[in-house]
Amino acid sequence: MRYVAPFFGNEDPENSYYLQVFKRSLALAEAEFGVVELEPINVPMLQGRQFRSLENDQIDVMWSMTSRERENRARAIRIPLTMGLIGYRVLVIKESDKSKFAALSTSEQLKKETALLGHDWPDIEIMKANGFLVEAVSWHDSMYSLLGGKQFDYFPRGILEIGQELSFFNQGGHFILEDKWLLKYPAAMYFFVHKDNEKLAQRLEAGLTKMLESGELRSMLLTHPSHHQGLQILNLQSRTMVNLDNPLLPDQTPTLIPNYWLSLDDLLQNTY
């Protein structure tokens, strides 16, 4: 079973939360579906290329945030891997811009600042649809260095990834976590397989369902070292939440199944 190995600096791919969930879901479905041999592809790929590789039968599975367009291209396993937390965003800014951001008192003022995003991320359309000023670039590893220039004012990052990223990319101390705003929009991170790969879809759904029902998925999500590292520095209870609409969210998203999602209150109870 082919997948693109997670790539984050010198970090061991085996430490990836998504890879760990993937392997655990396969193991839990093994009795019903049999043993599979995993084949990591050690070539970094942007999300767009991964979807093309999935469509062309060059990989068997990937994980990404969903959208209407993506669910038209591939089969989504509709059990949200981050239980909705992928839709919570905080802002990384230049340390020199701290006073500028501290002076922003309304979300309308924030929308006039320029956000930095990846060119194939659904976040671009979501933020633009909500009136934010956005500029896109092509490769993640260079984005923090680009933030240091004058073209961009802030870099919206997921609350689960920010701790690890700041530790890795902020060696010079040029960037800080803005401490007021929390952007939130409904979103889901899924495993995706080829539209015709029904057996793999069933296997992943069976394993993930067992993880969800036992509480294992929630536990892995909140205790994963990089997630825990980020959640401890966010000061979520004192932030101003800006709720955004997500026009890309498919109608089939299981938003009405309570145990699929974590709320901010759930998160605060588990973090502090």
N, C-alpha and C positions, 0 to 999 in steps of 0.2 A: 504494500500500500504506500503510494508515493505522496509526500508532502514536502513543502518548502521548510527547511529547518529555520527556526526563529533566529534572527540576527540582531544582536545588540552589543556593539563594541566587542570586548573580549569575554563577554558573559557566556557561560556554558549554555548551549541551547536547551539542555535538559532541565534547566532552572525555569524555563518558560511556564507560566501558569496554564496557558492554552494547550501546550504540549502535554503537560501533566494531566489535564482534564481529558484530553483526547485519548491518551494511553489508558487512563483509568476506566473511561467509558467502554473502550474496546475489551478490557479485561473483564468487566462485569457482564458483558454480552457474550463472552467466549463459550460458555456452556451451551448456549442456544445456537450460536452462529459459527463456532469453530475458531481455530487459531489463525491469526494473520501475521504475515511478515512485513515489517515496516521498512521503508526505504526513504530515508531523508535525502532531500536534494539540497546540497550545500552551496546554493547560488542565491544571493540576496535578490528578492523580487519585490517591486512595488505592487500594490493591490491590483491595479489594472492588469498588469502582466500575469498575475496569479489567476485572475478570472479567465483570461484568454487561454492560459495553460490548462485550466480545468475544462473549459469548453472543447479544447483540442485533444483531450484525453492524454495530456502529458503529466498531470498530477491527478490524484484521486480525491483529495480533500484539502480545504483551506479554511481559515477562520477570518471573519471580517464583520464590520458593522453592516447591517442590512439596509436595503433601499428597494423601491419598486423596480428600478432598472436591474439591480443585482438579482432579485428573485425571479425576474423574467429570463435571466441568463443561466441560472443554476438552481439546484434544489436546496432550499434552506431547511436545516433541522431546527424547527422553531421552539427550541428551549434556550432562552437567553443565557449565555455563558457567564456574563457579569451581572445578571439579574437586574439589568437596567442602569447599572452604575456607569456604563460607558457614556451615558448622556449627561453626566455631571462634569463640568469643566471649570478649572481655575486658570489664572493668567500668569504667565511668566513674563517679566518685564526687565528692562535694563535697570541696574541699580541707580544709574544717573537719572532715571525717569520717576523715581519714587515719589517725589513731591508733586509732579505733574498728575500722576494717577490718584494721589491722595486728595487732590483738589476736585476730582470728578464726583459730583453728588447725585447724578441721575444716569439711568441707563442710556438715555438719549445722548448724553455727552460721551459716554463710553463708545457708542456706535460710530462716532466720528473719528475714533482712533483706528489705525490700520492693523488688522489681524493677519498673522502669518499662518498659512495652512498648506497642506500637501495637495498637489494638483489633482490627484485622483481620489480625494476624500469626500464622502457625502457631506461632511461638515460645511463645505464651501457653499453649497446651495441652501443648506439649512440656515446658515448665518446671514447670507444675502437676503433670503426670503423674509428674515426678521429685521432687516434694515441695517445690518452691520456692514462696515467697510472691510473688504477682504482682498488680499493678494495671495496668489498661490505660487509655490515652487515645487520642484520635482523630486528632491531626494531628502529623506529624513535626517540623515547624519550631518548634513550641512546646515540644517535649519537654525540651530542655536547660534552658529557663527553669523548667519544672515540677520538674525535678530539684533546682533550688535551694531548693524548699520542703521542708517537713517530712514530706510524705506519702510520699515515695520516698527510698530509700537508695542505689540504684545503677541504672545504665542499661546493660544488656548490649549491646555493639556488636560487629559483625563485624570481624575482624582486617584486612580489606581496606579498610574505610571509616573506621576510627577516626582515622587521621592527618589526613585532609581535614576530618573533622568537628570535631576539636579545634581546628584552625587557624581554622575559620570561626565556630563557636559559642562558643568560649571566650575571647572578646576581653577579658573582664574578669579572666580567670585564676581564676575561682571553682571550676573543675572540674579534676580530675587523673585520670590513668590509674592505677587500682589496680594494684599491681605483683606480686601473688602468684598470683591465680587465672586459670585458663584453662578455660572450659567447652567441652565438645566433644560434639556429637551428629551422627549420620549425617544428611546433608541434601544436597539437590541444587537448584541454581538452573537453571531451564529457560526456553527460549522456549515460549510457548503460543500456539496458533492455534485457530480454531473447529473443533469436532469434524468438520465436513463439509468442511473446507478441505484436502483430501488433497494437492493440487498444491503449496500453500505448505509443507505439512509435509515433503514430499519434497524440495523446493528447499532448505529450511533444513538438513535432515538431510544432504543431499549436501555442502553447503558446510561445515558444521561437521565432518563426517567428514574432509574434506580438511585442515582446519585442525588437527584432532587428530592425524592421521597424520603430518603434516609437522613437528609440534612447534610450529606457529605459535600455537595456542591457549594452550599453556603459557607460551610466551614473552611473549605479550601480557598474560597474567594477571599474571605476576611482575614485568614491567617497566613496567606502566602507572604513570604518575607518582603518582597518589593511592594505589595499592596499595603501591608501593615506599616511599612516605612513611610509611605506617602500619607496615609490617613492620619498618622500621628502629628504631622506638621501643618495640617490644613486649617485648624481652628474653625471648623465648619459651623459651630453654633453661633458664631458672631458675624457670619457673612450675610450679605444681602443677595438673595436669590433672584435671578432674572429668568423667568420662565419663557421659553421659546417654543413656537410651534415647529413641528417637523413635517413639512409637506411631502417628504419622501417616504414616510413610514407606510408600509403596505397595510392594506385593510385586514389582511390575515394575521397580523401581529396579535399574539394572545394576551392583550393588555388586561383582560378581565379575569385572568387566572391569578389570584393573589399570591400564591406561593412561588410564582415565577419571578417575582420582583422584590427589590428592597427599596424602602423609602428612606428619606433623609433621617427620619426619627429612628428607624431600624439601625441605620448606620451610626448615629450618635450613641445609641445604647450599647453598641458593640465596640465603640472606639474609646469612650471616655469612662 
